[in-house]
Amino acid sequence: MPEPPHETNENYVYRVITPSNWDRAKGRPKPTAFKQSQGRALSVFSADRQTPRGVLQHQIDTWQERLISDNPSERDAVARNLSEFGDTAEKLLENGFHIVRLPLGEFTDRDFEVTAPEANGHQDARGDFEMHKRTLAILSEVLSPEECLA
Amino acid sequence: MPKSVTATSKPPLIDGPEIDGSSKGSSDPGKASQKPAPDISGIVEEIDTFRNLRYGWDGDQALPISPAAIESAKRFIRTAIDAIKEDFRSWHRPTPCADPDGGVELYWEETNRWLELLFRPDDPDRILVVRGEAASKPTKDEASPAEALLLVRWVLDRE
């Protein structure tokens, strides 16, 4: 008999939540955590193909790759982030990062287009963020530090 | 389902039923003057901290928060408190959010209603409104500060 969906990672995605997008009073992401700037796609990771720790490491790797960007603003931003938040998964969590988990269907049911997972689990989600970001924030399951570092 | 708000339409409650004292607070000036002042502690200060968010503050490519949007949101909060303090029993503090496109969002979440007001960097006095009621589908529209103020009354009301 198959396990119930909430006990598996099938068809779930992870999203990293930065400290500026964390609502401390409510203990969950702010709605703006589910919006990307300038209409770009929202990054999520297939929970089938990536671990929460891997999602945090991907964040760090992305910053380190951008340290050699041609764009000085981008170089400055990622250097600042690495300095402020750290360069390990443990340090990111200590400095206010969180990982949340959501059913992929919560995106697709709201007419979001979600690309197929890449090898590292990364997926792009595009849709009406303004309309649905609050609902996605509420539906987010916040993982504990232990779950994030397992 | 909430009505749509446009420059020419009014949001719910403007023409709605009168609300009695049990849900809205007394209209007696004497009693009104005894009500505690609305709690705005920290909101304006929290919005001001958004000035410190530089490019990439979301870990990606979020834009710095526009000073014009910050000022517009602060001005709106002060106006809202001034306007509703005599009408409502309690003021619920909104959650200020930095928007990755450089705006400021104020977010109220009440028992059955919620409201997001986005003060955008390019036109901070033309506010993007997203709101919903219970499990109904959200609506999205634009509003002037005066119209948005009516929506704050809508979201804070306890029918």
Chai-1 contact restraints between the chains, C-beta under 6 A:
chainA,res_idxA,chainB,res_idxB,connection_type,confidence,min_distance_angstrom,max_distance_angstrom,comment,restraint_id
A,T18,B,D58,contact,1.0,0.0,6.0,A-B,restraint_1
A,T18,B,G59,contact,1.0,0.0,6.0,A-B,restraint_2
A,S20,B,W57,contact,1.0,0.0,6.0,A-B,restraint_3
A,S20,B,A98,contact,1.0,0.0,6.0,A-B,restraint_4
A,D23,B,T95,contact,1.0,0.0,6.0,A-B,restraint_5
A,K30,B,C97,contact,1.0,0.0,6.0,A-B,restraint_6
A,T32,B,C97,contact,1.0,0.0,6.0,A-B,restraint_7
A,T32,B,D99,contact,1.0,0.0,6.0,A-B,restraint_8
A,K35,B,P100,contact,1.0,0.0,6.0,A-B,restraint_9
A,S37,B,Q61,contact,1.0,0.0,6.0,A-B,restraint_10
A,S37,B,A62,contact,1.0,0.0,6.0,A-B,restraint_11
A,S37,B,L63,contact,1.0,0.0,6.0,A-B,restraint_12
A,S37,B,P100,contact,1.0,0.0,6.0,A-B,restraint_13
A,S37,B,D101,contact,1.0,0.0,6.0,A-B,restraint_14
A,S73,B,Y55,contact,1.0,0.0,6.0,A-B,restraint_15
A,A77,B,Y55,contact,1.0,0.0,6.0,A-B,restraint_16
A,A77,B,G56,contact,1.0,0.0,6.0,A-B,restraint_17
A,E130,B,V130,contact,1.0,0.0,6.0,A-B,restraint_18
A,E130,B,K140,contact,1.0,0.0,6.0,A-B,restraint_19
A,M131,B,P138,contact,1.0,0.0,6.0,A-B,restraint_20
A,M131,B,K140,contact,1.0,0.0,6.0,A-B,restraint_21
